[in-house]
Amino acid sequence: MEPLEQLTKEDLAPIKMIVFDVDGVLVPRGTKIHQEGNTTTLETKVIAEKQIEQIRELNKKGFLINISSGRGLYMLQEMFRAILPFVSLTYESGSATWYQGKLYQHINSFEKNKDIFPKLKAVHDERIKGFEPKEFIITIHCTEKVQKIEDIVNADPNLCTVWNGEAYDILIKNDQTKALGLRHVRDIFNLQKENVMAIGDNYNDHELLEESGLPISADKSRVEGRFYVPLEGEFLPADVLMQKVLSLKD
Ligand SMILES: [Mg+2]
């Protein structure tokens, strides 16, 4: 992996779309969730106006923008409200994409995860903070790893857990990844792998980065890229990347 400063105009020449992970890339990591009985409190993070402006500039320079997150659609729409006319949203780890009011579903996880949900709900452990509202995946926020959750999921050959440091995503093994979303998004926009640059910071970005022609790691201790940017610096990883791309593009 090379530091992003090494990125050149030639590297950028084939790029038509930039894919951004959200948490740890466009906003700092960390989700505030609290669940008590039937009441769930979930904080919506705000994308800074500076990043919204940078995305606008990239779009003006001709880049397509795709957001690829483990979050639910309702949350991403709220975060990207100001630029929804030209941004596509791939949500719940590649499960579906929203673009200009149209929905594209990439996987049907219902049959495979419907029976595990009540089993997970029945686990009582004070380290479990809450279930984040989702449609196609199950996300359980915990203060630390909970072996019981892993045991329940691992007993099902169709499912797997991905721990990201603050939550488990429970996914259809091999199929339900951000790479699935990116392959469909490439079809929607008629793009090849080499036309896509993607940036992500966490274990669930591994497949996304492998599926893009120009992968950028925002945490080289967790994911591999061709280039990397520091997770914690003066600027957010997406800010650093956008500054660099805008400086190279006439
Ligand atoms: Mg992330």
Residues whose N, C-alpha, C, O or C-beta is under 5 A from the ligand:
A	BS01	MG	D21 V22 D23 G24 D201 N202
